[in-house]
Amino acid sequence: MDYEFVKVAVADGIAVLTINRPDKLNALNHQVLRDLVAAFDAVRADDAARVLVITGAGDRAFVAGADISEFKPLSAMEAWRYTQDLHRIFRRLEEMPKPVIAAVNGFALGGGCELMMACDFAYASDKARIGQPEVLLGIIPGAGGTQRLQRLVGKARAKEINFTGDHLPAEEAFRVGLVNKVVPHEKLMDEVMAVARKLAERSAATLAIIKAAMDAGANADLETAKAIEQQCWGLAFATEDRHEGVAAFLEKRKPVFRGR
């Protein structure tokens, strides 16, 4: 699964998607976005891919942001349509029924930070720099940076990040809850692949149900969210993997999940 600016390799249940535009710090232009849509759909449809890892080519950037050269000619209406496209693409990723891990190997700025936040969680290199610098261009974040960010780190902290446009060092991003772990740069992919392999051994059906329950309940009131959990609990009992998991526990053996 190779596209013009995106490469996808699938092995041992793990799809590694690499945004491959290192000479532009993997900036998101229109073709990269088209490639991402096609790649997300392909990974979603591929039963051999049980976990998705997203990273950037080279050792300087995850995604340094949008390609600013494409902004200059945009009218207000074209800009509005552009941000609608961005939201649809990142929502497509967010709704992937498989675990999605961001391996943040460098700059994750603007659209790169927003792409990272649309993943389920992120590990970062100690060289990573993360932020929403759109204010420095006289514009605002347009792919979730004003909304996902405050849900992750709280409103006051998110306002500080968006108002200043400052780049957060990886350790600060970890401290405020933007990334799950910071590791030495040269060990980033080893760490990410280790957790990806662990998830690939889990029941794909169960992981999809857990993800659906958590995402659906995240913005609901507590009583509604608990009702969602109850329904998903019942749904999990309809899977073949539930029978296998319980049997394996009682028989004191490792379960062999089939994602059904």
C-alpha positions in Angstrom: 0.0 0.0 0.0 2.2 2.8 -1.3 0.8 6.2 -2.4 2.6 9.3 -3.6 3.4 10.7 -0.1 2.3 7.9 2.2 3.7 4.4 2.7 1.9 1.6 4.5 3.6 -1.7 5.5 1.7 -4.5 7.2 3.4 -7.3 9.2 2.5 -9.4 12.2 -0.9 -7.7 12.6 0.6 -4.1 12.6 0.2 -1.5 9.9 2.9 1.2 9.9 1.8 4.3 8.0 4.6 6.7 7.2 3.9 10.2 5.9 6.7 10.4 3.4 7.5 14.0 2.5 10.7 14.6 4.6 12.0 17.4 2.5 8.9 19.4 3.6 9.0 18.1 7.1 6.0 15.9 6.1 3.7 18.9 5.8 0.1 18.1 4.9 -0.6 19.3 1.3 -3.7 18.3 -0.7 -2.1 15.2 -2.1 -0.9 14.0 1.3 -4.5 14.3 2.6 -5.8 12.4 -0.4 -3.3 9.7 0.3 -4.2 9.5 3.9 -7.9 9.0 3.1 -7.0 6.1 0.8 -4.6 4.6 3.3 -7.0 4.9 6.2 -9.7 3.1 4.2 -7.3 0.4 3.1 -6.1 -0.3 6.6 -9.6 -0.4 8.0 -10.6 -3.0 5.3 -7.5 -5.1 5.9 -8.2 -7.8 8.5 -4.5 -8.6 8.6 -3.9 -5.1 10.1 -5.1 -5.2 13.7 -3.2 -2.1 14.9 -2.2 1.1 13.1 1.0 3.1 13.8 1.4 6.5 12.3 4.7 8.2 12.0 6.7 10.6 9.7 9.6 9.9 7.4 13.0 11.1 8.5 14.1 12.0 12.0 13.0 15.7 12.1 9.2 15.7 11.9 6.1 13.7 12.5 4.1 16.3 10.6 5.3 19.9 10.9 1.8 21.2 10.0 -0.2 22.1 6.9 1.6 23.2 3.7 1.3 26.9 4.2 2.1 27.6 0.5 -1.4 26.3 -0.3 -3.1 28.8 2.1 -2.2 32.1 0.3 -4.8 31.9 -2.6 -7.7 30.6 -0.5 -10.8 32.6 -0.2 -12.9 32.5 3.0 -15.3 30.0 1.3 -12.4 27.8 0.1 -10.8 27.9 3.6 -14.1 26.8 5.1 -14.4 23.9 2.7 -10.7 23.0 3.3 -11.2 22.8 7.1 -14.4 20.7 6.6 -12.2 18.3 4.5 -9.6 18.2 7.3 -12.3 17.4 9.9 -13.8 14.6 7.8 -10.3 13.1 7.3 -9.3 13.2 10.9 -12.7 12.0 12.0 -12.2 9.0 9.7 -9.1 8.2 11.6 -10.7 8.8 14.9 -13.5 6.3 14.0 -11.1 3.6 12.9 -12.3 0.5 14.9 -8.6 -0.5 15.4 -6.1 1.0 17.9 -4.2 3.9 16.4 -0.8 4.9 17.9 1.1 8.0 16.9 4.9 7.7 16.9 5.9 11.3 17.2 9.4 11.4 15.9 9.9 15.2 15.7 7.8 18.3 15.1 4.1 17.8 15.5 2.8 21.3 14.9 -0.6 22.7 13.7 -2.2 20.0 11.6 0.5 17.5 12.9 -0.6 18.1 16.5 -4.2 17.7 15.4 -3.4 14.5 13.5 -1.7 13.2 16.6 -4.7 14.0 18.8 -7.0 12.1 16.4 -5.0 9.0 17.2 -5.9 6.9 20.3 -2.6 7.8 22.0 0.9 8.9 21.3 4.5 8.1 22.2 7.0 10.9 21.6 10.7 11.1 20.9 12.6 13.2 23.4 13.4 15.4 20.4 9.7 16.0 19.6 8.2 19.5 19.7 4.4 19.8 19.8 2.1 22.7 19.5 -0.6 24.8 17.7 1.3 27.8 16.2 -1.5 29.0 13.8 -1.9 32.2 15.8 1.5 33.3 14.5 0.1 33.2 11.0 -3.0 35.2 12.0 -5.3 32.2 11.7 -6.7 29.6 14.1 -6.3 25.8 14.3 -8.7 24.3 11.8 -8.6 20.5 12.3 -9.6 20.1 15.9 -7.0 22.1 17.7 -9.5 24.4 19.5 -11.6 21.4 20.5 -9.7 18.1 21.0 -6.9 19.9 22.7 -9.0 21.3 25.5 -10.6 17.9 26.0 -7.2 16.4 26.5 -5.4 19.0 28.6 -8.1 21.2 30.0 -9.5 24.5 28.8 -7.0 26.9 30.5 -3.9 24.9 29.3 -5.3 24.6 25.8 -5.9 28.3 25.6 -2.4 29.0 26.7 -1.1 26.7 24.0 -3.3 28.1 21.3 -2.9 31.8 22.4 0.9 31.7 22.5 1.7 29.4 19.6 4.7 28.1 21.6 6.2 24.7 20.9 6.0 22.3 23.9 9.1 20.1 24.5 8.2 16.4 24.6 8.5 16.2 28.4 6.1 19.2 28.8 3.6 17.6 26.4 3.8 14.4 28.5 3.3 16.4 31.7 0.1 18.1 30.5 -1.3 14.8 29.0 -0.8 15.3 25.3 1.4 12.2 24.9 1.5 9.0 26.9 5.2 8.4 27.0 8.5 10.1 26.1 11.4 7.8 25.0 14.9 8.4 23.7 14.7 9.4 20.0 16.5 6.3 18.7 14.3 3.9 20.7 10.9 5.4 19.7 9.8 2.9 17.1 11.0 0.0 19.2 8.9 1.2 22.1 5.9 1.9 19.9 6.1 -1.5 18.1 6.4 -3.3 21.5 3.0 -1.9 22.6 1.6 -2.4 19.1 2.5 -6.1 19.2 0.8 -6.4 22.6 -2.4 -4.9 21.2 -2.2 -7.1 18.1 -2.4 -10.1 20.4 -5.6 -8.9 22.0 -9.1 -9.6 20.6 -9.7 -7.2 17.7 -13.4 -7.5 18.3 -13.1 -6.6 21.9 -10.7 -3.7 21.3 -13.2 -2.3 18.7 -16.0 -2.5 21.3 -13.9 -0.8 24.1 -12.9 2.0 21.7 -16.5 2.5 20.6 -17.8 2.6 24.2 -15.1 5.1 25.3 -15.5 7.4 22.3 -19.3 7.4 22.5 -19.3 8.0 26.2 -16.6 10.7 26.3 -18.8 13.6 25.6 -22.0 12.2 27.1 -23.3 12.8 30.6 -22.3 10.1 33.1 -25.7 8.2 33.1 -25.8 8.1 29.3 -22.2 7.0 29.2 -22.8 4.2 31.7 -25.8 3.0 29.6 -23.5 2.9 26.6 -21.0 0.8 28.6 -23.8 -1.6 29.6 -24.9 -2.1 26.0 -21.3 -2.7 24.9 -20.7 -5.1 27.7 -23.6 -7.2 26.4 -22.3 -6.9 22.8 -18.9 -8.3 23.9 -20.7 -11.5 25.1 -21.9 -12.1 21.5 -18.3 -12.5 20.2 -16.5 -15.8 19.6 -13.5 -14.2 21.2 -15.4 -13.9 24.5 -15.9 -17.7 24.5 -12.2 -18.3 23.7 -11.0 -15.8 26.3 -13.1 -17.3 29.1 -12.2 -20.9 28.1 -8.5 -20.1 27.9 -8.6 -18.5 31.4 -10.3 -21.6 32.9 -8.0 -24.0 31.1 -4.9 -21.9 32.2 -3.7 -21.4 28.6 -3.0 -18.4 26.3 -6.1 -17.4 24.3 -6.1 -17.5 20.5 -8.3 -14.7 19.4 -9.7 -14.5 15.9 -11.3 -11.1 16.0 -14.8 -12.5 15.8 
